[in-house]
Amino acid sequence: MKKRDYFFCYNINVSKFMAEKGIEFITVSQDLKTKKIFSLYFIDEKFQAAMNEYRANKPK
């Protein structure tokens, strides 16, 4: 597996949306440099479909 197989999510709204879709994160952690919290997801077909839906319907 490569880094491109994972999605580092720093947006709480995206994380909530993924949870609503039944997509579980691998872990939640803190970036050592920025100190920001992120959720880590494996990018598979289900994740990608949910992300496409989120992007299509997010407020402008």
Buried (B, 14 or more C-beta within 10 A) or exposed (E): EEEEEBBEBEEEEBBEBBEEBEBEBEEEEEEEEEEEEBBEBBEEEEBEEBBEEBEEEEEE
